[in-house]
Amino acid sequence: MTTTASLVTTVVTGAVLVAVAAYAVRAFPWQRLPTRAAAAPGSGAGATAALPGDTARPSWAPVALGGVAVVALGAGVGAALVPTTPVLGALLGLFAGLIALYVTWGSYHICRARGMTYAQAVGVGVWILAMVFLVGVVARLVLGG
């Protein structure tokens, strides 16, 4: 009985997350965002175009520090989850951390190319990383383990 209740709760939670993500994707006007080249007409390649909300060149330190923290956290969690062979767990966690960094960094660059400000792009990257984490939790709950 408890297993059935847990399964139903997990499936309902997953369905709610999918519904919220689908609503967010449809509600935001992605197609109408200005690109960097369109932000400042006549600026050439558009690499230095001033977008709304950009006041200065963004600092890469927080993004780099966050990336190192995600990879290190992945390695630490992997080592903790595999106590019999912590080196193998650390390598698996390191791999997972690198994939998380790839997803976050890629979404950040896509958002910046679509005209979002630095803070918005970092927020979307972190949001997508959180969604990947929640999908992993839901998958683990559904599959058991």
N, C-alpha and C positions, 0 to 999 in steps of 0.2 A: 504494500500500500504506500509506504513512504517513497519507494523508488518511482512509482507512478506519479505521485504528487510532485516529486523533484523534476521528473521529466517534463510534466505539463508546465510547471513554473518556468523551466528553462526555455521551452519552446515558445511560450507566451512572451517572455522577456526578449528573446531573439526576434520575434515578429514585431514587437514594439520598436526595437532598435532599427530594424529594416524599414519600418514605416516612417520613422522620424528622419532617417537618412534620405529616403526617397522624397519626402516632403521638402527637405532642405535643398536637395538638388533641383527640384522643380520650381521652388519658390524664388530662388536667386537668379537674377537675369545674367547668366554667364556670357551669353552671346553679345550683350551690349556693353561689356566692359571695354574701355579703350586699351589698345595695345601700346607698348612703349613708343613705337614708331608713329602712331596716330596721336600720341599725347602732345607732341610739340611739332607742328608742321614745319617743314623746312630745316629740321635739325639733323639731317643726314640719316645715319643708321638708327638714331633714336636711343643710343646707349645712355645719354646724359639727359634725357627728357625729364622735365619736372612734372611729376604726377601729383594730383591732389593729395595732400597730407604728407608729402615728402618735404622735409625741411632741411635735411642735411644728409650726407652720405652715411648709410647705416653702418654700424659697427658689427664686425664679424665675430667679435669675442664671445658674446652670449650664445650665438649659434654654434660656434666651435666647442665651447665649454659644454653645452647641452649635448652635442654629439658624442664627446668623450664620455660624458656621464652615462648616456644611454648604452654605449658599448660596454663600459666597465660594469654597469649594473646588470647587463645581460650575462656577462661572464661570471659575476658573483652569484647571481641567481642560479645559473646553470651548475656551478660548482656545489651550491648548497642542495640542489635537488638530486644530485647523483653522489651520495656520500661514499659509495664503495669505490668509485673511480672519479675523484674530483677533477682530474685533469681533463678527462673526456667531457665531463659536464661543463667545465669552463670553456672548452673549445666549442661545444654546441651552443652555449650561452653567448659566446663571442660572435658566432655566426648569426644567431638570432638578433643580437644587438646591431650588427652590420646591416642586416636586412631592414631593421627598424630605422636605422640612420638613412639608408637608401630611400625608403618610402617617404620619410619626413623631408629630406633634402630635395627629392624630386618634386614633391608637391609644392614646396616653397618656391622653387624656380619656375614651375608652371604658373603659379599664382602671380609671381613678379612679372613674368612675360605677358600676362593677361591684364596688367595694369593695377594690381592691388598694391597697397602700401606695404612697407616692411612689417609693421605690426600685424596687419591682416594676413600676410603670407605666412608669417611664423605661427600665427594662431591656427590657420588652416592646416599647416604641417603637423602641429601638435594634436589637433582634433582628429586628423586621419590616423595618426599613430595611436591615439586612444581608441578609435574605432577598431583598428587591427587587434589591439589588446583585448577589447571586449569580445570580438569574434573568436579569438583564441580561448577565452574563458568559457564562452558559450559552447564551443566545440568540445572542450574538455569535459564540461558538465554533461553534454549530450552523450558523448562516447564513453564516459566513465573514466575512472583512473585515479 
